[in-house]
Amino acid sequence: MSLTEYIGAVGMNILVPSESHCKMVRLPHPVLNNTQLDILCNIRYKGFNTVKLPILFEVSKGKAGLQEALSNLCKQAEQSVTDGVNYIILSDRSVDAAHAAIPSLLAVSAVHHHLISVQKRVQTALIVESGEIREVMHAALLLGYGASAINPYMAFAILDELVSKGDVQMNYETAEKNYIKAICKGLFKIMSKMGISTIRSYRAQRFLKP
């Protein structure tokens, strides 16, 4: 079984030989720590291009604001693919008093299906940076809804605090490694029960219309 992911030139025709097939990033598993995500956000090597789109809506507008934000998010994602973006990062890090996070599953589902409808889904990969991700099932659902990788930044922040207070008797690097290992083992268990051997076969197996 394998959790290996490839992001980058995901929409290339493998039947036509081209050096562009090599423009991919290999991920040993889909759980990214903060440093790895930062590298992906800033990579500019040989044509790699990425964009971070906020998955937020104005609280004061309520339901209408959520619908408007989802519509704008889908349009931005479509334009990003048109502009040649290799992978799109959907992020809720900028939450504040005036802006709430769009539920990450809803955001991924909306973008995933919109890109399918405009025939651009296979040309890019989706990465989710969300404070909602804590447990194995949170990761599994996001991957099943179309995400290629995830960054549970809030879980890492909580781990850092627990280590700093001495509630976790190990250094942060070890705690982070153990957390990621636990998520990956949980994903293996879910995949094995479904008879799926690779994470690439599992991705986008749960379809939810936005």
N, C-alpha and C positions, 0 to 999 in steps of 0.2 A: 504494500500500500504506500501511497505517496501523497504528501501535502505540497509538493513542489509546484510553484506558480511561475508563469512567464508573463511579464507585462511589457508593452512597447509596441512592436510591429505585429499586433495581434490580427490585423485584417489583411495581411499580405497573402497573395496566391502562392502557395508552396509549390505548385506545379510549374511555376515560372522562376528559374534560377535568378537570384538577385542578391547583392551584398546587403540589401536592406533587411533581409531575413535575420541578420545577425544583430540588428538594433533592438535587442530585448534585454530586460533585466530579469535575472533568475532569482526567485525568492525560495528559500528552502521550506518555508511555511508562510501562511497568509497573515500571521500576527506580527505587526511591525512595532518596534519600540520607538520612542520619540526621536532618537538619533537617526535611525534608519529612515523614518518618514521625512525628517529634515533634509537628508541627503537626496531623497527622491524628489522633494519639492524644488531643490536647487540644482539638480543635475542639468548640465548643458553640454553634455558630451556627444559629439557627432550627430547633431540633429534631434536629440531628445528634447521634448517640450512637454511641459505640464502646466496645469492651472488648478488653483484652489477656489472652489465655489462655496459660499456660505449657505448652509441649510437653516436659515432663520426666517422668521416673519414678525411683523410689527404686532405687538400684543394689543395695542389700542384698536386695531382693525378687526380683531376676532377672527371668526370663520372666513370672512371675505379676505382678510389679510393672508391667511394660510393658503387659500386657493390662489390668490394672486402671486404669492411667493413661489408656490409649486410651478405655476405656469411660467414664471420668469426663469426659474431654475432649469426647467426643461429646454427653454429657448437658449439659455446661456450654454448649456451642455451641447446642444446641437451645433451652435456656432463654434464652440471650441473644437469639435471634431472637424468641422469644415476648415478651421484654421490649422489643422494638422497636429492637434494635441495628442500625445501618446497615451496619457492617462489623466483622468480627472479625479481630483481629491474633493470629496464632499465633507465639509467641516462645520461643526457647531461650536467651535472654540470661542466665537465672538459673542456669546450670549451675554446680555446685559439687562438692565431694568426695563428697557423699551423693546427688546427683541427676545423672543423665545425660540427654542430649537424646534424645527420640524422633526417629528419622529423619524429616526434614521431609516427604519424599514420603509416608511412611506416615501421618503426622499429617494432611496435607492430604487424602489419599485417604479416610481413615477419616471425617473430618468431612464431606467432600463427599458421600459415599455415605450417611452417616447422615441428613444433612439432606434428601437426595433421598427416602429411605425414609419420612420423616415429613412429606413434602410442604412443606418450608420452605426448600429450597435457593435458590430465586429471590428470597427476601426479604432476602438479605444478601450481602455480598461477603467474600472471604477474602484477607487480606494476610499474607505470611510474612516474619517477621524471624528470619533464621537465619545462623549462622556457617558452615554447610555450603556456601553458595552462593559459588562462585568463578568457574566457567567458564560459557560460553554454554549448554551442554547442561544444566547444573544449573538455570539460569533457565527454559529451554524446557520441561523436564520438570515443574517446579512449576506453570508456567502451563498446561501441557497437562493436569495433574491437577486443575485447578480454581481455582488462585490467581489473583486479579485483579491483584496487585502484589507485589513482593518487595523486601526490604531486606537486601543482603549486607553486614552491618555488619562482619564479620571482614575481608572484602576491603578495605573502606575503612580499617580500622585498620592493615592491612598497608601500604597505600598511604601512610598518614600516617607510619608508621615509616620506610619507604624514602625518603620525601622528607626527613624529619628527619636521616637519616644521610647524605644526599647521593647515595644510590644512584640516585635518579631526579632528573634535572636539570631540574626545573620546580617550581612551587609546588603546594601540595596541591589547590587549586581546579581547576587545569588538569589535574592527574593524575586527579582524580575525574571530571571531565567527559569525559576521554578514555576512561576505563574504562567509564563508562555508555554512551558512544557505541559502543564496541566490542561491548558486550553487545547493544545495539539492532541493530547491523548484522548480528550473528550471528543474531538472531531473524528479521530480514528474510530472510536467506538460507534459513533452515529453512522459513519460511512459503512462500517462492517455490517451493521444491522440492516442496512439498505442494500447490501450487495454491491457497493460501489468501491472501486479500488483506488481512484485518484480524485483529488480535490477539484480538478478541472472538469471531471464528469459530474461532480456534485453541484458545481456552481450553476445558478439559475434554474434549479430543478423545482423551486417553489415559485409559482407564478401568482402574483396578486395584482389585479388591475387597480391602478390608482383612481 
